[in-house]
């Protein structure tokens, strides 16, 4: 297998890696982002997706990437409930079709999440798992991958690697209320996080007032009745930041990009890269922490992309918060931007991803018309503009988009203009 494919791009958002499969509703919502994986396709590749991609969106992707439509295949898997995508493929009778499309060309599976189901699926198809040389090598990395996608597993590892962490404790669900009360004796506010969760799902922010008058703590159902939880001091956060890196099968680690996350109530809503000037000073420490984590991952057999999130407090001090040992919400958009702007002189462009709600619904062709009418559509010659990277939203209103520009200031101007063009709420 070469480093360049061909690949079976496996959009397994329905995975127990980041969130328990019992959280079916949130997983189904995340799976709506599967169309963005089309930006990874090259001639000879196959995309296996849990949601359909519109012809208009596919034509748009192929036009910008220059991929001839007849050289790739898209396999849409019918809904099967809160089950791993590989199981849904089998239940739909599509395994042989995927195997035939992959052919005998040295293809490899490129999963969104490295989980047990994806590894078993690769074995069924007779494929390696990128970037591992064999399926067995990928399977050897699974224990570490699963552990470091938990809050408790990350805290323990980060502490050993010397990262600065928010004051906090790990506990079982039954002991969470007692730990919350203990910590609130020393700090003003705490954040309570289920062990296996992503994007802020299931988090709660509590102060001393929330537990007055004998009121008991009611937690989200995430993790079940006996799950593990993490209680941490709620910092006075100025910025939520992250660095994305990759480690290779040979053990080398390199930073790919860093930036600031946009959050509401602790939930991820968007991202902008590079780091803003207000917290650019944390870049060195972020890379130091991320590289140390990469060495640890490589020592335990992991290869591929991963992210490290951190919180920058009001004093400008960064605190590591969690790791995401998988392709994240920013990995594919970054790859898309890098692909569409490759070969242009000068520094890497500024870029962002976000989501806005239009006041009325419309389809993909209308969205493109609005971009062109307002001169916002991505211009391949300039390497700048707005990209509709995730197809038409199911409601026709909640548009995900990416913006790329020469500077952060230009980026902000384009986003503001997009809000006008799409008549986003709040504009």
Secondary structure, 3 states (H helix, E strand, C coil): CECCECEEEECCCCCCCCCCCCCHHHHHHHHHHHHHHHHHCCCCCEEEECCCCCHHHHHHHHHHHCCCHHHCEEEECCCCCCCCHHHHHHHCCCHHHHHHHHCCCCCEEEECCCCHHHHHHHHHHCCEECCCCCHHHHHHCHHHHHHHCCHHHHHHHHHHCCCCECCEEEEEHHHHHHHHHHHHCCCCEEEEEECCCCCCCCCEEEEHHHHHHHCCCCCCCCCCCCCEEEEEECCCEEEEEEEEEEECCCCCEEEEEEEEEEEECCEEEEEEECCCHHHHHHHHHHHHHHHHHHHHHHHCCCCEEEEEEEEEECCCCEEEEEEECCCCCCHHHHHHHHHHCCCCCCCCCEEEEEEEEECCCCCHHHHHHHHHHCCCECECCCCEEEECCCCCCCCCCEEEEEEEECCHHHHHHHHHHHHHHCCECCC
